[in-house]
Amino acid sequence: MNKPSDDSLPRPAAGPSGLEVLRSFIAAGKRPPMAVTLGFDLVEIEAGRAVFTGTPGVNTYNPLGMVHGGYAATLLDSACGCAVHAQLRPNQTYTTLELKVAYHKPLTSETGLVRAEGIVLSSGRRVAFAEAKLTDASGRLYASATSTLLVIEQS
């Protein structure tokens, strides 16, 4: 029986996993520019689960006098994406292919702190599926989303 050469054996990827990257963001208090602009934070992360919180203000209002739907969509997309990111190996990345958002109640500056919790429903070699819910401090549902994400192998 031929023994495989060292070159044919899979090698662990260098660098941190997705979960390690996201945990380091929380530990360092780092936020991407979008989170700074809209005033939300990644507050919890584990493999397959991510939680963001934020308090919508009048700076996020649309002309109708309520929070623009893009605010909720951004938190939900972030929660779905980071839930998937937290399962990735160091040599993988992802991108959102599809995001479907349902708006259940309008957000206003009176709503207070909201929480977007995303979980991975299933994950394969190339595609992951996640869902997220946006709730207030009392657990009232304001928006929900499902997401399809492409998992990309990097060389």
C-alpha atoms as an extended CHARMM CRD file, in Angstrom:
* protein
*
       155  EXT
         1         1  MET       CA              0.0000000000        0.0000000000        0.0000000000  PROA      1               0.0000000000
         2         2  ASN       CA              1.4200000000        3.3490000000       -1.0140000000  PROA      2               0.0000000000
         3         3  LYS       CA              1.6740000000        5.9540000000        1.6780000000  PROA      3               0.0000000000
         4         4  PRO       CA              0.5590000000        9.4400000000        0.5280000000  PROA      4               0.0000000000
         5         5  SER       CA              3.3140000000       11.9960000000        0.2900000000  PROA      5               0.0000000000
         6         6  ASP       CA              3.2190000000       14.9830000000        2.6140000000  PROA      6               0.0000000000
         7         7  ASP       CA              2.2870000000       17.1870000000       -0.3640000000  PROA      7               0.0000000000
         8         8  SER       CA             -0.9550000000       15.2730000000       -0.9740000000  PROA      8               0.0000000000
         9         9  LEU       CA             -2.2480000000       15.5420000000        2.6100000000  PROA      9               0.0000000000
        10        10  PRO       CA             -4.6720000000       18.3480000000        3.3820000000  PROA      10              0.0000000000
        11        11  ARG       CA             -3.0740000000       21.0900000000        5.4170000000  PROA      11              0.0000000000
        12        12  PRO       CA             -4.8910000000       23.2120000000        7.9320000000  PROA      12              0.0000000000
        13        13  ALA       CA             -5.4840000000       26.7140000000        6.6260000000  PROA      13              0.0000000000
        14        14  ALA       CA             -3.4150000000       29.4920000000        8.1250000000  PROA      14              0.0000000000
        15        15  GLY       CA             -5.1730000000       32.2950000000        9.9070000000  PROA      15              0.0000000000
        16        16  PRO       CA             -8.1520000000       32.5720000000       12.1900000000  PROA      16              0.0000000000
        17        17  SER       CA            -11.5420000000       30.9590000000       11.6220000000  PROA      17              0.0000000000
        18        18  GLY       CA            -14.6000000000       33.1070000000       11.0180000000  PROA      18              0.0000000000
        19        19  LEU       CA            -15.6510000000       32.6470000000       14.6430000000  PROA      19              0.0000000000
        20        20  GLU       CA            -12.2240000000       33.7610000000       15.8740000000  PROA      20              0.0000000000
        21        21  VAL       CA            -12.3200000000       36.8630000000       13.6510000000  PROA      21              0.0000000000
        22        22  LEU       CA            -15.7580000000       37.8890000000       14.9080000000  PROA      22              0.0000000000
        23        23  ARG       CA            -14.8570000000       37.2230000000       18.5480000000  PROA      23              0.0000000000
        24        24  SER       CA            -11.8040000000       39.4450000000       18.1230000000  PROA      24              0.0000000000
        25        25  PHE       CA            -14.0410000000       42.2340000000       16.7280000000  PROA      25              0.0000000000
        26        26  ILE       CA            -16.2270000000       42.0650000000       19.8440000000  PROA      26              0.0000000000
        27        27  ALA       CA            -13.2420000000       41.9150000000       22.2070000000  PROA      27              0.0000000000
        28        28  ALA       CA            -11.5790000000       44.9240000000       20.5450000000  PROA      28              0.0000000000
        29        29  GLY       CA            -14.8180000000       46.9140000000       20.2350000000  PROA      29              0.0000000000
        30        30  LYS       CA            -14.2620000000       47.1200000000       16.4710000000  PROA      30              0.0000000000
        31        31  ARG       CA            -17.1620000000       47.9020000000       14.1280000000  PROA      31              0.0000000000
        32        32  PRO       CA            -17.3110000000       48.0910000000       10.3520000000  PROA      32              0.0000000000
        33        33  PRO       CA            -18.2110000000       51.5280000000        8.9240000000  PROA      33              0.0000000000
        34        34  MET       CA            -21.8460000000       50.5120000000        8.2540000000  PROA      34              0.0000000000
        35        35  ALA       CA            -22.3480000000       49.6250000000       11.9240000000  PROA      35              0.0000000000
        36        36  VAL       CA            -20.8450000000       52.9610000000       12.9660000000  PROA      36              0.0000000000
        37        37  THR       CA            -23.0670000000       54.8770000000       10.5230000000  PROA      37              0.0000000000
        38        38  LEU       CA            -26.2750000000       53.1730000000       11.6700000000  PROA      38              0.0000000000
        39        39  GLY       CA            -25.2730000000       52.7820000000       15.3230000000  PROA      39              0.0000000000
        40        40  PHE       CA            -25.4390000000       49.0350000000       15.8910000000  PROA      40              0.0000000000
        41        41  ASP       CA            -23.0880000000       46.4710000000       17.4450000000  PROA      41              0.0000000000
        42        42  LEU       CA            -22.2720000000       42.7790000000       17.2060000000  PROA      42              0.0000000000
        43        43  VAL       CA            -22.8740000000       41.6800000000       20.8140000000  PROA      43              0.0000000000
        44        44  GLU       CA            -22.9520000000       37.8600000000       20.7210000000  PROA      44              0.0000000000
        45        45  ILE       CA            -21.3450000000       35.3160000000       18.4340000000  PROA      45              0.0000000000
        46        46  GLU       CA            -21.0720000000       31.5480000000       18.3690000000  PROA      46              0.0000000000
        47        47  ALA       CA            -20.8490000000       29.0260000000       15.5580000000  PROA      47              0.0000000000
        48        48  GLY       CA            -24.0770000000       29.3670000000       13.5810000000  PROA      48              0.0000000000
        49        49  ARG       CA            -25.5190000000       32.2560000000       15.6350000000  PROA      49              0.0000000000
        50        50  ALA       CA            -25.0040000000       36.0270000000       15.7030000000  PROA      50              0.0000000000
        51        51  VAL       CA            -26.7310000000       38.8380000000       17.5970000000  PROA      51              0.0000000000
        52        52  PHE       CA            -26.6530000000       42.5500000000       16.7920000000  PROA      52              0.0000000000
        53        53  THR       CA            -28.2670000000       45.3360000000       18.8070000000  PROA      53              0.0000000000
        54        54  GLY       CA            -28.9860000000       48.9460000000       17.9640000000  PROA      54              0.0000000000
        55        55  THR       CA            -31.3030000000       51.8120000000       18.7960000000  PROA      55              0.0000000000
        56        56  PRO       CA            -32.8850000000       53.4380000000       15.7580000000  PROA      56              0.0000000000
        57        57  GLY       CA            -32.9680000000       57.2040000000       15.8670000000  PROA      57              0.0000000000
        58        58  VAL       CA            -34.5420000000       59.9660000000       13.8060000000  PROA      58              0.0000000000
        59        59  ASN       CA            -31.4030000000       59.9160000000       11.6290000000  PROA      59              0.0000000000
        60        60  THR       CA            -32.7350000000       56.6120000000       10.2060000000  PROA      60              0.0000000000
        61        61  TYR       CA            -36.2120000000       57.9750000000        9.3650000000  PROA      61              0.0000000000
        62        62  ASN       CA            -37.7840000000       57.9080000000        5.9340000000  PROA      62              0.0000000000
        63        63  PRO       CA            -40.0840000000       60.6960000000        4.6530000000  PROA      63              0.0000000000
        64        64  LEU       CA            -43.1000000000       58.9130000000        6.2100000000  PROA      64              0.0000000000
        65        65  GLY       CA            -41.8400000000       59.6150000000        9.7380000000  PROA      65              0.0000000000
        66        66  MET       CA            -40.6790000000       56.1280000000       10.6970000000  PROA      66              0.0000000000
        67        67  VAL       CA            -37.4350000000       54.1720000000       10.4920000000  PROA      67              0.0000000000
        68        68  HSD       CA            -36.4760000000       53.2960000000        6.9180000000  PROA      68              0.0000000000
        69        69  GLY       CA            -36.8410000000       49.5930000000        6.1010000000  PROA      69              0.0000000000
        70        70  GLY       CA            -33.1780000000       49.5140000000        5.1630000000  PROA      70              0.0000000000
        71        71  TYR       CA            -32.2520000000       49.8460000000        8.8330000000  PROA      71              0.0000000000
        72        72  ALA       CA            -34.0280000000       46.6000000000        9.7370000000  PROA      72              0.0000000000
        73        73  ALA       CA            -32.7910000000       44.9160000000        6.5410000000  PROA      73              0.0000000000
        74        74  THR       CA            -29.1890000000       45.8480000000        7.3630000000  PROA      74              0.0000000000
        75        75  LEU       CA            -29.3800000000       44.4130000000       10.8790000000  PROA      75              0.0000000000
        76        76  LEU       CA            -31.0680000000       41.2400000000        9.6240000000  PROA      76              0.0000000000
        77        77  ASP       CA            -28.5670000000       40.8030000000        6.7620000000  PROA      77              0.0000000000
        78        78  SER       CA            -25.6970000000       41.3210000000        9.2120000000  PROA      78              0.0000000000
        79        79  ALA       CA            -27.1270000000       38.7690000000       11.6500000000  PROA      79              0.0000000000
        80        80  CYS       CA            -27.6400000000       36.1460000000        8.9150000000  PROA      80              0.0000000000
        81        81  GLY       CA            -24.2320000000       36.7910000000        7.3650000000  PROA      81              0.0000000000
        82        82  CYS       CA            -22.2740000000       36.7230000000       10.6040000000  PROA      82              0.0000000000
        83        83  ALA       CA            -24.0490000000       33.5500000000       11.7650000000  PROA      83              0.0000000000
        84        84  VAL       CA            -22.6890000000       31.9110000000        8.6020000000  PROA      84              0.0000000000
        85        85  HSD       CA            -19.3050000000       33.6570000000        8.9090000000  PROA      85              0.0000000000
        86        86  ALA       CA            -18.9330000000       32.1890000000       12.4120000000  PROA      86              0.0000000000
        87        87  GLN       CA            -18.9620000000       28.6700000000       10.9110000000  PROA      87              0.0000000000
        88        88  LEU       CA            -16.3560000000       29.2830000000        8.2130000000  PROA      88              0.0000000000
        89        89  ARG       CA            -12.8370000000       27.9190000000        8.0810000000  PROA      89              0.0000000000
        90        90  PRO       CA             -9.8970000000       30.3200000000        7.6670000000  PROA      90              0.0000000000
        91        91  ASN       CA             -9.7960000000       29.7720000000        3.8940000000  PROA      91              0.0000000000
        92        92  GLN       CA            -13.4810000000       30.5760000000        3.3480000000  PROA      92              0.0000000000
        93        93  THR       CA            -15.5200000000       33.7280000000        2.9110000000  PROA      93              0.0000000000
        94        94  TYR       CA            -19.1360000000       34.3610000000        1.9400000000  PROA      94              0.0000000000
        95        95  THR       CA            -21.4870000000       36.7580000000        0.2370000000  PROA      95              0.0000000000
        96        96  THR       CA            -25.2480000000       37.2100000000        0.4130000000  PROA      96              0.0000000000
        97        97  LEU       CA            -27.0490000000       35.9030000000       -2.6680000000  PROA      97              0.0000000000
        98        98  GLU       CA            -30.5690000000       36.6790000000       -1.5390000000  PROA      98              0.0000000000
        99        99  LEU       CA            -32.2530000000       38.4090000000        1.3900000000  PROA      99              0.0000000000
       100       100  LYS       CA            -36.0240000000       38.3340000000        1.8800000000  PROA      100             0.0000000000
       101       101  VAL       CA            -37.3360000000       40.6620000000        4.5620000000  PROA      101             0.0000000000
       102       102  ALA       CA            -40.8350000000       40.7420000000        6.0660000000  PROA      102             0.0000000000
       103       103  TYR       CA            -41.7900000000       43.8660000000        8.0320000000  PROA      103             0.0000000000
       104       104  HSD       CA            -44.2060000000       43.1040000000       10.8790000000  PROA      104             0.0000000000
       105       105  LYS       CA            -44.3800000000       46.4550000000       12.7320000000  PROA      105             0.0000000000
       106       106  PRO       CA            -42.9450000000       49.9060000000       12.0360000000  PROA      106             0.0000000000
       107       107  LEU       CA            -39.8470000000       51.0000000000       13.9410000000  PROA      107             0.0000000000
       108       108  THR       CA            -39.6150000000       54.5240000000       15.3650000000  PROA      108             0.0000000000
       109       109  SER       CA            -37.1480000000       56.3440000000       17.5870000000  PROA      109             0.0000000000
       110       110  GLU       CA            -39.5320000000       55.4310000000       20.4530000000  PROA      110             0.0000000000
       111       111  THR       CA            -39.0110000000       51.6870000000       19.8710000000  PROA      111             0.0000000000
       112       112  GLY       CA            -35.7520000000       51.6930000000       21.8290000000  PROA      112             0.0000000000
       113       113  LEU       CA            -33.1010000000       49.0010000000       21.6650000000  PROA      113             0.0000000000
       114       114  VAL       CA            -33.7110000000       46.3190000000       19.0530000000  PROA      114             0.0000000000
       115       115  ARG       CA            -32.0440000000       42.9370000000       18.7050000000  PROA      115             0.0000000000
       116       116  ALA       CA            -31.3750000000       41.0560000000       15.4690000000  PROA      116             0.0000000000
       117       117  GLU       CA            -30.6300000000       37.3860000000       16.0940000000  PROA      117             0.0000000000
       118       118  GLY       CA            -29.5160000000       35.2620000000       13.1720000000  PROA      118             0.0000000000
       119       119  ILE       CA            -29.1170000000       31.4930000000       13.0240000000  PROA      119             0.0000000000
       120       120  VAL       CA            -27.8910000000       29.1330000000       10.3370000000  PROA      120             0.0000000000
       121       121  LEU       CA            -30.6110000000       26.7670000000        9.1610000000  PROA      121             0.0000000000
       122       122  SER       CA            -28.3300000000       24.6190000000        6.9960000000  PROA      122             0.0000000000
       123       123  SER       CA            -24.9090000000       24.9120000000        5.4800000000  PROA      123             0.0000000000
       124       124  GLY       CA            -23.3280000000       22.9900000000        2.6450000000  PROA      124             0.0000000000
       125       125  ARG       CA            -20.0680000000       23.1400000000        0.7630000000  PROA      125             0.0000000000
       126       126  ARG       CA            -21.1820000000       26.0860000000       -1.4180000000  PROA      126             0.0000000000
       127       127  VAL       CA            -24.4390000000       27.4740000000       -0.0240000000  PROA      127             0.0000000000
       128       128  ALA       CA            -25.7640000000       28.3290000000        3.4270000000  PROA      128             0.0000000000
       129       129  PHE       CA            -29.2820000000       29.2600000000        4.5260000000  PROA      129             0.0000000000
       130       130  ALA       CA            -29.9720000000       31.4740000000        7.5260000000  PROA      130             0.0000000000
       131       131  GLU       CA            -32.8290000000       33.3110000000        9.1720000000  PROA      131             0.0000000000
       132       132  ALA       CA            -33.0310000000       36.2640000000       11.5360000000  PROA      132             0.0000000000
       133       133  LYS       CA            -35.6040000000       38.0470000000       13.6740000000  PROA      133             0.0000000000
       134       134  LEU       CA            -35.6230000000       41.6840000000       14.7950000000  PROA      134             0.0000000000
       135       135  THR       CA            -37.2930000000       42.1950000000       18.1810000000  PROA      135             0.0000000000
       136       136  ASP       CA            -37.5370000000       44.8980000000       20.8260000000  PROA      136             0.0000000000
       137       137  ALA       CA            -36.6700000000       44.5890000000       24.5290000000  PROA      137             0.0000000000
       138       138  SER       CA            -40.1180000000       43.0630000000       25.2110000000  PROA      138             0.0000000000
       139       139  GLY       CA            -39.6680000000       40.4280000000       22.5100000000  PROA      139             0.0000000000
       140       140  ARG       CA            -42.1310000000       42.0220000000       20.0500000000  PROA      140             0.0000000000
       141       141  LEU       CA            -41.3220000000       41.0660000000       16.4620000000  PROA      141             0.0000000000
       142       142  TYR       CA            -40.6400000000       43.9860000000       14.0860000000  PROA      142             0.0000000000
       143       143  ALA       CA            -39.0890000000       42.2200000000       11.0940000000  PROA      143             0.0000000000
       144       144  SER       CA            -37.8320000000       38.8190000000       10.0110000000  PROA      144             0.0000000000
       145       145  ALA       CA            -35.6490000000       37.6100000000        7.1650000000  PROA      145             0.0000000000
       146       146  THR       CA            -34.3830000000       34.5740000000        5.3610000000  PROA      146             0.0000000000
       147       147  SER       CA            -31.0940000000       34.5980000000        3.5210000000  PROA      147             0.0000000000
       148       148  THR       CA            -29.2160000000       32.4920000000        1.0070000000  PROA      148             0.0000000000
       149       149  LEU       CA            -25.4440000000       32.9080000000        1.1550000000  PROA      149             0.0000000000
       150       150  LEU       CA            -22.6780000000       31.7070000000       -1.1600000000  PROA      150             0.0000000000
       151       151  VAL       CA            -19.7030000000       30.1020000000        0.6100000000  PROA      151             0.0000000000
       152       152  ILE       CA            -16.4730000000       30.8540000000       -1.2810000000  PROA      152             0.0000000000
       153       153  GLU       CA            -13.2300000000       28.8930000000       -0.9830000000  PROA      153             0.0000000000
       154       154  GLN       CA            -10.1600000000       31.1080000000       -1.1280000000  PROA      154             0.0000000000
       155       155  SER       CA             -6.7710000000       29.8450000000       -2.2280000000  PROA      155             0.0000000000
